[in-house]
Amino acid sequence: MKKSSLFSTLTWILLSLFIVMIFSGCGSEFQHFGEFSIQDIENGCKKVTDGLGRTLVLVPRGQNAPDGYEKNQVIKIPVKKAVVYLSSDVALLKAIGALDSVAGVTKKKEDWTIPEIKHGMENGKVVYLGEYTSVDFERLKVLDPDIVFAWDESAIPMLTELDIPCVITTTKIAKDLKTRMYFIRFLAAFYDKEKEADHFIARVSKTIDKIAKKTAGVKIKPKVIWGDIYEKRVLVEPINSSPAEIILLAGGEYLFDDVKGAA
């Protein structure tokens, strides 16, 4: 990515942030962040699509759900109790002040670095439900969460049988930096925390701008690759992914710049 293209990307990010912050107070009718979307519908409800393109509806507590939705598609907001698979999603919930809602996780206590989660597991407020391959669904049912934020789509049939709404928070399409930043607004919709999400985006945007200015004159660029190594394959991040863009912003040279993911 050329320097001019990089700064064009940053300009677009900041311009988009400005537009979102202007209209967020008035209630935007439709927003989308990559594969994720939020649409205002009647009576304060919101229709959302998750990472698999599944439709769910967010219904304010005390309000009736619109017609045409199954029980496992209806999520009462603000969410009070959630099971969260990804630690990155937990971190975003912390950023918007919604960490108290996390009641169940799929990582052991020793694998966490977020103090509130570690303490919650020690005092029983946060329950370890097993690794994603062996989730204790009986215990999850007893926990009775408002929602499960998951990345593993194979959990959907069991959660549907238990009448527990599930939202898939990952996609098979690469998230660019802008999409990854604004994804916090998708999670914030489940908590009525859009203003907190906008404050987070503003802080990140400001940091990105500072980094870009500091690294604009870097002449010796470290060569970097980013990917995951599995038993029979290697998956790398494409040039239009957030990891690749972060490397470029930091003054690096991303070696897989000829690999582009679907957008």
C-alpha atoms as an extended CHARMM CRD file, in Angstrom:
* protein
*
       263  EXT
         1         1  MET       CA              0.0000000000        0.0000000000        0.0000000000  PROA      1               0.0000000000
         2         2  LYS       CA              1.4450000000        3.3640000000       -1.0390000000  PROA      2               0.0000000000
         3         3  LYS       CA              1.7890000000        6.2020000000        1.4420000000  PROA      3               0.0000000000
         4         4  SER       CA             -0.8800000000        8.2740000000       -0.3630000000  PROA      4               0.0000000000
         5         5  SER       CA             -3.2650000000        5.3130000000       -0.2770000000  PROA      5               0.0000000000
         6         6  LEU       CA             -2.5660000000        4.7960000000        3.4200000000  PROA      6               0.0000000000
         7         7  PHE       CA             -3.4010000000        8.3820000000        4.2740000000  PROA      7               0.0000000000
         8         8  SER       CA             -6.5210000000        8.2000000000        2.0810000000  PROA      8               0.0000000000
         9         9  THR       CA             -7.6120000000        5.2330000000        4.1580000000  PROA      9               0.0000000000
        10        10  LEU       CA             -6.9910000000        7.1460000000        7.3850000000  PROA      10              0.0000000000
        11        11  THR       CA             -8.9010000000       10.1560000000        6.0470000000  PROA      11              0.0000000000
        12        12  TRP       CA            -11.8430000000        7.9130000000        5.1970000000  PROA      12              0.0000000000
        13        13  ILE       CA            -11.7920000000        6.3420000000        8.6710000000  PROA      13              0.0000000000
        14        14  LEU       CA            -11.8280000000        9.7260000000       10.3940000000  PROA      14              0.0000000000
        15        15  LEU       CA            -14.4980000000       11.1130000000        8.0420000000  PROA      15              0.0000000000
        16        16  SER       CA            -16.6960000000        8.0840000000        8.6640000000  PROA      16              0.0000000000
        17        17  LEU       CA            -16.2050000000        8.5310000000       12.4100000000  PROA      17              0.0000000000
        18        18  PHE       CA            -17.2840000000       12.1620000000       12.1350000000  PROA      18              0.0000000000
        19        19  ILE       CA            -20.4450000000       11.2120000000       10.2430000000  PROA      19              0.0000000000
        20        20  VAL       CA            -21.3320000000        8.4330000000       12.6920000000  PROA      20              0.0000000000
        21        21  MET       CA            -20.8470000000       10.6800000000       15.7220000000  PROA      21              0.0000000000
        22        22  ILE       CA            -23.0350000000       13.4040000000       14.1880000000  PROA      22              0.0000000000
        23        23  PHE       CA            -25.9310000000       11.1070000000       13.4270000000  PROA      23              0.0000000000
        24        24  SER       CA            -25.6700000000        8.6540000000       16.3210000000  PROA      24              0.0000000000
        25        25  GLY       CA            -27.5590000000       11.0310000000       18.5640000000  PROA      25              0.0000000000
        26        26  CYS       CA            -30.4380000000       11.1370000000       16.0540000000  PROA      26              0.0000000000
        27        27  GLY       CA            -30.5280000000        7.3790000000       15.5210000000  PROA      27              0.0000000000
        28        28  SER       CA            -29.2370000000        6.1430000000       12.1810000000  PROA      28              0.0000000000
        29        29  GLU       CA            -31.7820000000        3.9540000000       10.3760000000  PROA      29              0.0000000000
        30        30  PHE       CA            -29.2160000000        1.5430000000        8.9370000000  PROA      30              0.0000000000
        31        31  GLN       CA            -25.5730000000        0.8400000000        9.7360000000  PROA      31              0.0000000000
        32        32  HSD       CA            -23.2760000000       -1.8670000000        8.4810000000  PROA      32              0.0000000000
        33        33  PHE       CA            -19.7860000000       -2.9350000000        9.4650000000  PROA      33              0.0000000000
        34        34  GLY       CA            -18.5380000000       -5.4920000000        6.9450000000  PROA      34              0.0000000000
        35        35  GLU       CA            -20.9380000000       -8.4360000000        7.1830000000  PROA      35              0.0000000000
        36        36  PHE       CA            -22.6250000000       -7.0340000000       10.3080000000  PROA      36              0.0000000000
        37        37  SER       CA            -25.5700000000       -4.6420000000       10.2050000000  PROA      37              0.0000000000
        38        38  ILE       CA            -28.0460000000       -2.8390000000       12.4430000000  PROA      38              0.0000000000
        39        39  GLN       CA            -31.3780000000       -1.4550000000       11.2750000000  PROA      39              0.0000000000
        40        40  ASP       CA            -33.8720000000        0.5330000000       13.3400000000  PROA      40              0.0000000000
        41        41  ILE       CA            -37.4080000000       -0.8500000000       13.1100000000  PROA      41              0.0000000000
        42        42  GLU       CA            -40.6670000000       -0.1530000000       14.9350000000  PROA      42              0.0000000000
        43        43  ASN       CA            -41.0930000000        0.5810000000       18.6580000000  PROA      43              0.0000000000
        44        44  GLY       CA            -37.4080000000        1.0990000000       19.3930000000  PROA      44              0.0000000000
        45        45  CYS       CA            -36.4630000000       -2.3890000000       18.1810000000  PROA      45              0.0000000000
        46        46  LYS       CA            -33.4480000000       -3.0970000000       15.9750000000  PROA      46              0.0000000000
        47        47  LYS       CA            -32.9600000000       -5.7830000000       13.3520000000  PROA      47              0.0000000000
        48        48  VAL       CA            -29.3870000000       -7.0560000000       13.1960000000  PROA      48              0.0000000000
        49        49  THR       CA            -27.4550000000       -9.4850000000       11.0080000000  PROA      49              0.0000000000
        50        50  ASP       CA            -24.5290000000      -11.4280000000       12.4270000000  PROA      50              0.0000000000
        51        51  GLY       CA            -21.3660000000      -12.8140000000       10.8370000000  PROA      51              0.0000000000
        52        52  LEU       CA            -23.2910000000      -15.6290000000        9.1450000000  PROA      52              0.0000000000
        53        53  GLY       CA            -25.9410000000      -13.2770000000        7.7830000000  PROA      53              0.0000000000
        54        54  ARG       CA            -28.5200000000      -14.5530000000       10.2800000000  PROA      54              0.0000000000
        55        55  THR       CA            -31.2660000000      -12.1090000000       11.2810000000  PROA      55              0.0000000000
        56        56  LEU       CA            -32.0880000000      -11.3480000000       14.9190000000  PROA      56              0.0000000000
        57        57  VAL       CA            -34.1040000000       -8.6100000000       16.5880000000  PROA      57              0.0000000000
        58        58  LEU       CA            -33.1260000000       -6.5150000000       19.6080000000  PROA      58              0.0000000000
        59        59  VAL       CA            -36.1500000000       -5.6340000000       21.7340000000  PROA      59              0.0000000000
        60        60  PRO       CA            -36.0800000000       -3.1140000000       24.6060000000  PROA      60              0.0000000000
        61        61  ARG       CA            -37.0740000000       -4.7220000000       27.9180000000  PROA      61              0.0000000000
        62        62  GLY       CA            -40.7960000000       -4.3060000000       28.5560000000  PROA      62              0.0000000000
        63        63  GLN       CA            -41.5040000000       -4.0290000000       24.8280000000  PROA      63              0.0000000000
        64        64  ASN       CA            -43.1710000000       -6.7670000000       22.7470000000  PROA      64              0.0000000000
        65        65  ALA       CA            -41.1570000000       -8.3000000000       19.9140000000  PROA      65              0.0000000000
        66        66  PRO       CA            -42.3310000000       -7.6610000000       16.3440000000  PROA      66              0.0000000000
        67        67  ASP       CA            -44.2360000000      -10.4480000000       14.6000000000  PROA      67              0.0000000000
        68        68  GLY       CA            -42.3840000000      -12.9380000000       12.4550000000  PROA      68              0.0000000000
        69        69  TYR       CA            -39.4600000000      -13.8200000000       14.7360000000  PROA      69              0.0000000000
        70        70  GLU       CA            -38.7830000000      -17.0850000000       16.5540000000  PROA      70              0.0000000000
        71        71  LYS       CA            -37.9820000000      -17.0780000000       20.2720000000  PROA      71              0.0000000000
        72        72  ASN       CA            -34.2960000000      -17.7480000000       19.6470000000  PROA      72              0.0000000000
        73        73  GLN       CA            -34.1430000000      -14.7360000000       17.3240000000  PROA      73              0.0000000000
        74        74  VAL       CA            -35.3580000000      -12.2840000000       19.9720000000  PROA      74              0.0000000000
        75        75  ILE       CA            -32.8400000000      -10.6560000000       22.3090000000  PROA      75              0.0000000000
        76        76  LYS       CA            -33.9650000000       -8.4250000000       25.1620000000  PROA      76              0.0000000000
        77        77  ILE       CA            -31.8040000000       -5.3260000000       25.5580000000  PROA      77              0.0000000000
        78        78  PRO       CA            -29.8580000000       -4.1100000000       27.2880000000  PROA      78              0.0000000000
        79        79  VAL       CA            -28.3190000000       -7.5610000000       27.7110000000  PROA      79              0.0000000000
        80        80  LYS       CA            -27.8430000000       -8.4300000000       31.3820000000  PROA      80              0.0000000000
        81        81  LYS       CA            -26.2350000000      -11.8660000000       31.1110000000  PROA      81              0.0000000000
        82        82  ALA       CA            -24.0480000000      -13.1500000000       28.2800000000  PROA      82              0.0000000000
        83        83  VAL       CA            -21.8400000000      -16.1060000000       27.4280000000  PROA      83              0.0000000000
        84        84  VAL       CA            -18.8640000000      -14.9740000000       25.3350000000  PROA      84              0.0000000000
        85        85  TYR       CA            -16.5460000000      -17.2790000000       23.4010000000  PROA      85              0.0000000000
        86        86  LEU       CA            -13.8980000000      -14.8230000000       22.1840000000  PROA      86              0.0000000000
        87        87  SER       CA            -11.6090000000      -12.9450000000       24.5620000000  PROA      87              0.0000000000
        88        88  SER       CA            -11.4320000000      -10.1280000000       21.9900000000  PROA      88              0.0000000000
        89        89  ASP       CA            -15.2070000000       -9.6750000000       22.2940000000  PROA      89              0.0000000000
        90        90  VAL       CA            -14.8700000000       -9.5960000000       26.0810000000  PROA      90              0.0000000000
        91        91  ALA       CA            -12.2420000000       -6.8620000000       25.7040000000  PROA      91              0.0000000000
        92        92  LEU       CA            -14.6400000000       -4.7940000000       23.5900000000  PROA      92              0.0000000000
        93        93  LEU       CA            -17.3830000000       -5.2430000000       26.1840000000  PROA      93              0.0000000000
        94        94  LYS       CA            -14.9400000000       -3.9020000000       28.7520000000  PROA      94              0.0000000000
        95        95  ALA       CA            -14.2760000000       -0.8960000000       26.5210000000  PROA      95              0.0000000000
        96        96  ILE       CA            -17.9780000000        0.0600000000       26.5080000000  PROA      96              0.0000000000
        97        97  GLY       CA            -18.5060000000       -0.6500000000       30.2090000000  PROA      97              0.0000000000
        98        98  ALA       CA            -20.5330000000       -3.8410000000       29.7560000000  PROA      98              0.0000000000
        99        99  LEU       CA            -18.1350000000       -6.3340000000       31.3150000000  PROA      99              0.0000000000
       100       100  ASP       CA            -20.5100000000       -7.0190000000       34.2240000000  PROA      100             0.0000000000
       101       101  SER       CA            -22.8000000000       -8.8660000000       31.8040000000  PROA      101             0.0000000000
       102       102  VAL       CA            -20.2580000000      -11.6330000000       31.1290000000  PROA      102             0.0000000000
       103       103  ALA       CA            -21.4880000000      -14.7080000000       32.9960000000  PROA      103             0.0000000000
       104       104  GLY       CA            -19.8640000000      -17.5310000000       31.0560000000  PROA      104             0.0000000000
       105       105  VAL       CA            -16.6820000000      -18.0760000000       29.0180000000  PROA      105             0.0000000000
       106       106  THR       CA            -14.8810000000      -20.8530000000       27.1460000000  PROA      106             0.0000000000
       107       107  LYS       CA            -11.3450000000      -20.1720000000       28.3650000000  PROA      107             0.0000000000
       108       108  LYS       CA             -9.8080000000      -21.3140000000       31.6480000000  PROA      108             0.0000000000
       109       109  LYS       CA             -8.9350000000      -18.7970000000       34.3370000000  PROA      109             0.0000000000
       110       110  GLU       CA             -5.1930000000      -19.1030000000       33.7820000000  PROA      110             0.0000000000
       111       111  ASP       CA             -5.6430000000      -18.1060000000       30.1320000000  PROA      111             0.0000000000
       112       112  TRP       CA             -7.2350000000      -14.7530000000       30.9650000000  PROA      112             0.0000000000
       113       113  THR       CA             -5.4000000000      -11.4540000000       31.3530000000  PROA      113             0.0000000000
       114       114  ILE       CA             -8.5020000000       -9.3360000000       32.0580000000  PROA      114             0.0000000000
       115       115  PRO       CA             -8.5310000000       -8.9530000000       35.8720000000  PROA      115             0.0000000000
       116       116  GLU       CA            -12.3170000000       -8.6490000000       36.1590000000  PROA      116             0.0000000000
       117       117  ILE       CA            -12.8200000000      -11.9950000000       34.4140000000  PROA      117             0.0000000000
       118       118  LYS       CA            -10.1760000000      -13.7460000000       36.5230000000  PROA      118             0.0000000000
       119       119  HSD       CA            -11.7230000000      -12.3800000000       39.7290000000  PROA      119             0.0000000000
       120       120  GLY       CA            -15.1900000000      -13.2610000000       38.4920000000  PROA      120             0.0000000000
       121       121  MET       CA            -14.1550000000      -16.8620000000       37.9300000000  PROA      121             0.0000000000
       122       122  GLU       CA            -12.6480000000      -16.9800000000       41.4080000000  PROA      122             0.0000000000
       123       123  ASN       CA            -15.8150000000      -15.7640000000       43.1220000000  PROA      123             0.0000000000
       124       124  GLY       CA            -18.1980000000      -17.7250000000       40.9080000000  PROA      124             0.0000000000
       125       125  LYS       CA            -19.7060000000      -14.7810000000       39.0520000000  PROA      125             0.0000000000
       126       126  VAL       CA            -18.1610000000      -15.9570000000       35.7750000000  PROA      126             0.0000000000
       127       127  VAL       CA            -18.5150000000      -19.6280000000       34.8650000000  PROA      127             0.0000000000
       128       128  TYR       CA            -16.0780000000      -21.6450000000       32.7860000000  PROA      128             0.0000000000
       129       129  LEU       CA            -18.2150000000      -23.7510000000       30.4320000000  PROA      129             0.0000000000
       130       130  GLY       CA            -15.4470000000      -25.8030000000       28.8140000000  PROA      130             0.0000000000
       131       131  GLU       CA            -13.5060000000      -25.3520000000       25.5850000000  PROA      131             0.0000000000
       132       132  TYR       CA            -15.5390000000      -24.5680000000       22.4890000000  PROA      132             0.0000000000
       133       133  THR       CA            -15.2360000000      -28.2250000000       21.3740000000  PROA      133             0.0000000000
       134       134  SER       CA            -16.7530000000      -29.5100000000       24.6190000000  PROA      134             0.0000000000
       135       135  VAL       CA            -19.0980000000      -26.8190000000       25.9480000000  PROA      135             0.0000000000
       136       136  ASP       CA            -21.2340000000      -27.9860000000       28.8800000000  PROA      136             0.0000000000
       137       137  PHE       CA            -24.6210000000      -27.0830000000       27.3890000000  PROA      137             0.0000000000
       138       138  GLU       CA            -26.4970000000      -28.3760000000       30.4380000000  PROA      138             0.0000000000
       139       139  ARG       CA            -24.6190000000      -25.9250000000       32.6270000000  PROA      139             0.0000000000
       140       140  LEU       CA            -25.1110000000      -23.2220000000       30.0110000000  PROA      140             0.0000000000
       141       141  LYS       CA            -28.8710000000      -23.8470000000       30.1020000000  PROA      141             0.0000000000
       142       142  VAL       CA            -28.8770000000      -23.5180000000       33.9090000000  PROA      142             0.0000000000
       143       143  LEU       CA            -26.9410000000      -20.2700000000       33.5430000000  PROA      143             0.0000000000
       144       144  ASP       CA            -29.8120000000      -19.0560000000       31.3260000000  PROA      144             0.0000000000
       145       145  PRO       CA            -28.0110000000      -16.2290000000       29.4760000000  PROA      145             0.0000000000
       146       146  ASP       CA            -29.7930000000      -13.6100000000       27.4130000000  PROA      146             0.0000000000
       147       147  ILE       CA            -27.3840000000      -14.3140000000       24.5710000000  PROA      147             0.0000000000
       148       148  VAL       CA            -24.3400000000      -16.2870000000       23.4940000000  PROA      148             0.0000000000
       149       149  PHE       CA            -21.7020000000      -14.3870000000       21.5210000000  PROA      149             0.0000000000
       150       150  ALA       CA            -19.8640000000      -17.1680000000       19.6820000000  PROA      150             0.0000000000
       151       151  TRP       CA            -17.5720000000      -17.7770000000       16.7350000000  PROA      151             0.0000000000
       152       152  ASP       CA            -18.2930000000      -21.5050000000       16.3880000000  PROA      152             0.0000000000
       153       153  GLU       CA            -21.3470000000      -21.9310000000       14.1700000000  PROA      153             0.0000000000
       154       154  SER       CA            -21.6070000000      -25.6190000000       15.1070000000  PROA      154             0.0000000000
       155       155  ALA       CA            -23.0510000000      -24.4630000000       18.4650000000  PROA      155             0.0000000000
       156       156  ILE       CA            -26.1140000000      -22.9340000000       16.8050000000  PROA      156             0.0000000000
       157       157  PRO       CA            -28.2910000000      -26.1070000000       16.5310000000  PROA      157             0.0000000000
       158       158  MET       CA            -27.9020000000      -26.9340000000       20.2380000000  PROA      158             0.0000000000
       159       159  LEU       CA            -28.5070000000      -23.3320000000       21.3140000000  PROA      159             0.0000000000
       160       160  THR       CA            -31.5690000000      -23.1920000000       19.0410000000  PROA      160             0.0000000000
       161       161  GLU       CA            -32.8930000000      -26.3340000000       20.7310000000  PROA      161             0.0000000000
       162       162  LEU       CA            -32.3570000000      -24.6420000000       24.1070000000  PROA      162             0.0000000000
       163       163  ASP       CA            -34.1210000000      -21.4540000000       22.9100000000  PROA      163             0.0000000000
       164       164  ILE       CA            -31.0080000000      -19.3840000000       23.6420000000  PROA      164             0.0000000000
       165       165  PRO       CA            -30.1880000000      -16.6710000000       21.0720000000  PROA      165             0.0000000000
       166       166  CYS       CA            -26.7450000000      -16.9490000000       19.5190000000  PROA      166             0.0000000000
       167       167  VAL       CA            -24.8510000000      -14.2750000000       17.6160000000  PROA      167             0.0000000000
       168       168  ILE       CA            -21.8220000000      -15.2020000000       15.4980000000  PROA      168             0.0000000000
       169       169  THR       CA            -19.2280000000      -12.4450000000       15.8780000000  PROA      169             0.0000000000
       170       170  THR       CA            -16.7560000000      -13.5710000000       13.1930000000  PROA      170             0.0000000000
       171       171  THR       CA            -16.9300000000      -13.8610000000        9.4150000000  PROA      171             0.0000000000
       172       172  LYS       CA            -15.1360000000      -15.7410000000        6.6770000000  PROA      172             0.0000000000
       173       173  ILE       CA            -14.4020000000      -12.4020000000        5.0050000000  PROA      173             0.0000000000
       174       174  ALA       CA            -11.3710000000      -10.4220000000        6.1300000000  PROA      174             0.0000000000
       175       175  LYS       CA            -12.1320000000       -7.4320000000        8.3220000000  PROA      175             0.0000000000
       176       176  ASP       CA            -10.2240000000       -4.3420000000        7.2890000000  PROA      176             0.0000000000
       177       177  LEU       CA             -9.1550000000       -1.8930000000        9.9750000000  PROA      177             0.0000000000
       178       178  LYS       CA            -12.1960000000        0.3430000000        9.5830000000  PROA      178             0.0000000000
       179       179  THR       CA            -14.5920000000       -2.6170000000        9.8860000000  PROA      179             0.0000000000
       180       180  ARG       CA            -12.7630000000       -3.9780000000       12.9290000000  PROA      180             0.0000000000
       181       181  MET       CA            -12.8780000000       -0.5760000000       14.6330000000  PROA      181             0.0000000000
       182       182  TYR       CA            -16.5800000000       -0.0470000000       13.9950000000  PROA      182             0.0000000000
       183       183  PHE       CA            -17.5370000000       -3.5970000000       14.9950000000  PROA      183             0.0000000000
       184       184  ILE       CA            -17.7040000000       -2.3300000000       18.5650000000  PROA      184             0.0000000000
       185       185  ARG       CA            -20.8370000000       -0.4160000000       17.5530000000  PROA      185             0.0000000000
       186       186  PHE       CA            -22.4620000000       -3.7400000000       16.6350000000  PROA      186             0.0000000000
       187       187  LEU       CA            -21.8010000000       -5.1260000000       20.1140000000  PROA      187             0.0000000000
       188       188  ALA       CA            -22.8130000000       -1.8080000000       21.6970000000  PROA      188             0.0000000000
       189       189  ALA       CA            -26.2960000000       -2.0870000000       20.1530000000  PROA      189             0.0000000000
       190       190  PHE       CA            -26.9950000000       -5.0450000000       22.4550000000  PROA      190             0.0000000000
       191       191  TYR       CA            -26.3190000000       -2.8260000000       25.4870000000  PROA      191             0.0000000000
       192       192  ASP       CA            -27.5490000000        0.6540000000       24.4640000000  PROA      192             0.0000000000
       193       193  LYS       CA            -23.9010000000        1.7200000000       24.6830000000  PROA      193             0.0000000000
       194       194  GLU       CA            -23.4710000000        3.3850000000       21.2810000000  PROA      194             0.0000000000
       195       195  LYS       CA            -22.0610000000        6.5990000000       22.7810000000  PROA      195             0.0000000000
       196       196  GLU       CA            -19.4180000000        4.6310000000       24.6680000000  PROA      196             0.0000000000
       197       197  ALA       CA            -18.5550000000        2.8230000000       21.4210000000  PROA      197             0.0000000000
       198       198  ASP       CA            -18.1360000000        6.1370000000       19.5990000000  PROA      198             0.0000000000
       199       199  HSD       CA            -15.7830000000        7.3810000000       22.3260000000  PROA      199             0.0000000000
       200       200  PHE       CA            -13.7190000000        4.2140000000       21.9080000000  PROA      200             0.0000000000
       201       201  ILE       CA            -13.5760000000        4.6770000000       18.1120000000  PROA      201             0.0000000000
       202       202  ALA       CA            -12.5110000000        8.2910000000       18.5580000000  PROA      202             0.0000000000
       203       203  ARG       CA             -9.6370000000        7.2740000000       20.8690000000  PROA      203             0.0000000000
       204       204  VAL       CA             -8.4680000000        4.5450000000       18.4790000000  PROA      204             0.0000000000
       205       205  SER       CA             -8.7230000000        6.8640000000       15.4690000000  PROA      205             0.0000000000
       206       206  LYS       CA             -6.6340000000        9.4830000000       17.2400000000  PROA      206             0.0000000000
       207       207  THR       CA             -3.9830000000        6.8800000000       18.0710000000  PROA      207             0.0000000000
       208       208  ILE       CA             -3.9430000000        5.6180000000       14.4840000000  PROA      208             0.0000000000
       209       209  ASP       CA             -3.4370000000        9.1420000000       13.2080000000  PROA      209             0.0000000000
       210       210  LYS       CA             -0.5100000000        9.6750000000       15.6040000000  PROA      210             0.0000000000
       211       211  ILE       CA              1.1270000000        6.4140000000       14.5420000000  PROA      211             0.0000000000
       212       212  ALA       CA              0.7280000000        7.2210000000       10.8470000000  PROA      212             0.0000000000
       213       213  LYS       CA              2.4100000000       10.6000000000       11.3140000000  PROA      213             0.0000000000
       214       214  LYS       CA              5.3000000000        9.1030000000       13.2870000000  PROA      214             0.0000000000
       215       215  THR       CA              5.9830000000        6.3260000000       10.7960000000  PROA      215             0.0000000000
       216       216  ALA       CA              5.4010000000        8.2930000000        7.5830000000  PROA      216             0.0000000000
       217       217  GLY       CA              9.1320000000        8.9150000000        7.1430000000  PROA      217             0.0000000000
       218       218  VAL       CA             10.3870000000        5.4390000000        8.0160000000  PROA      218             0.0000000000
       219       219  LYS       CA             12.9700000000        4.3450000000        5.4440000000  PROA      219             0.0000000000
       220       220  ILE       CA             14.0150000000        0.9250000000        6.7190000000  PROA      220             0.0000000000
       221       221  LYS       CA             10.8330000000       -1.1320000000        6.9060000000  PROA      221             0.0000000000
       222       222  PRO       CA             10.8780000000       -4.4700000000        8.7480000000  PROA      222             0.0000000000
       223       223  LYS       CA              9.4560000000       -7.3220000000        6.6740000000  PROA      223             0.0000000000
       224       224  VAL       CA              6.4700000000       -8.9380000000        8.3930000000  PROA      224             0.0000000000
       225       225  ILE       CA              4.0960000000      -11.8550000000        7.7650000000  PROA      225             0.0000000000
       226       226  TRP       CA              0.9640000000      -12.6420000000        9.7630000000  PROA      226             0.0000000000
       227       227  GLY       CA             -0.8540000000      -15.9530000000        9.7620000000  PROA      227             0.0000000000
       228       228  ASP       CA             -1.8110000000      -19.1590000000       11.5320000000  PROA      228             0.0000000000
       229       229  ILE       CA             -0.0410000000      -22.5000000000       11.1720000000  PROA      229             0.0000000000
       230       230  TYR       CA             -2.2310000000      -25.5950000000       11.3630000000  PROA      230             0.0000000000
       231       231  GLU       CA             -1.4280000000      -29.2930000000       10.9980000000  PROA      231             0.0000000000
       232       232  LYS       CA             -2.1250000000      -29.4520000000        7.2620000000  PROA      232             0.0000000000
       233       233  ARG       CA             -2.3160000000      -25.8500000000        6.1390000000  PROA      233             0.0000000000
       234       234  VAL       CA             -1.1730000000      -22.3050000000        6.7230000000  PROA      234             0.0000000000
       235       235  LEU       CA             -3.6100000000      -19.3960000000        6.6510000000  PROA      235             0.0000000000
       236       236  VAL       CA             -2.2710000000      -15.8910000000        6.0880000000  PROA      236             0.0000000000
       237       237  GLU       CA             -3.9710000000      -12.5420000000        6.4540000000  PROA      237             0.0000000000
       238       238  PRO       CA             -4.6390000000      -10.7250000000        3.1440000000  PROA      238             0.0000000000
       239       239  ILE       CA             -3.4490000000       -7.2130000000        2.4210000000  PROA      239             0.0000000000
       240       240  ASN       CA             -6.9510000000       -5.8070000000        3.0150000000  PROA      240             0.0000000000
       241       241  SER       CA             -7.1290000000       -7.1950000000        6.5770000000  PROA      241             0.0000000000
       242       242  SER       CA             -6.6940000000       -5.2070000000        9.7670000000  PROA      242             0.0000000000
       243       243  PRO       CA             -3.4270000000       -6.9840000000       10.7600000000  PROA      243             0.0000000000
       244       244  ALA       CA             -1.8560000000       -6.0840000000        7.4100000000  PROA      244             0.0000000000
       245       245  GLU       CA             -3.0410000000       -2.4800000000        7.6670000000  PROA      245             0.0000000000
       246       246  ILE       CA             -1.6780000000       -2.2290000000       11.2150000000  PROA      246             0.0000000000
       247       247  ILE       CA              1.7230000000       -3.4590000000       10.0060000000  PROA      247             0.0000000000
       248       248  LEU       CA              1.7440000000       -0.8230000000        7.2710000000  PROA      248             0.0000000000
       249       249  LEU       CA              0.6840000000        1.8750000000        9.7230000000  PROA      249             0.0000000000
       250       250  ALA       CA              3.5340000000        0.9120000000       12.0460000000  PROA      250             0.0000000000
       251       251  GLY       CA              6.0720000000        1.3460000000        9.2540000000  PROA      251             0.0000000000
       252       252  GLY       CA              6.4490000000       -2.2840000000        8.2470000000  PROA      252             0.0000000000
       253       253  GLU       CA              6.4080000000       -4.0540000000        4.9030000000  PROA      253             0.0000000000
       254       254  TYR       CA              3.7310000000       -6.7520000000        4.6600000000  PROA      254             0.0000000000
       255       255  LEU       CA              5.0900000000       -9.6060000000        2.5760000000  PROA      255             0.0000000000
       256       256  PHE       CA              1.7200000000      -10.9790000000        1.5040000000  PROA      256             0.0000000000
       257       257  ASP       CA              0.7270000000       -7.7580000000       -0.2250000000  PROA      257             0.0000000000
       258       258  ASP       CA             -0.2620000000       -9.7800000000       -3.3170000000  PROA      258             0.0000000000
       259       259  VAL       CA             -2.9010000000      -11.7310000000       -1.3690000000  PROA      259             0.0000000000
       260       260  LYS       CA             -6.2860000000      -10.0480000000       -1.2250000000  PROA      260             0.0000000000
       261       261  GLY       CA             -9.2740000000      -11.4220000000        0.6450000000  PROA      261             0.0000000000
       262       262  ALA       CA            -12.9210000000      -11.1620000000       -0.3720000000  PROA      262             0.0000000000
       263       263  ALA       CA            -14.5250000000       -7.8680000000        0.5680000000  PROA      263             0.0000000000
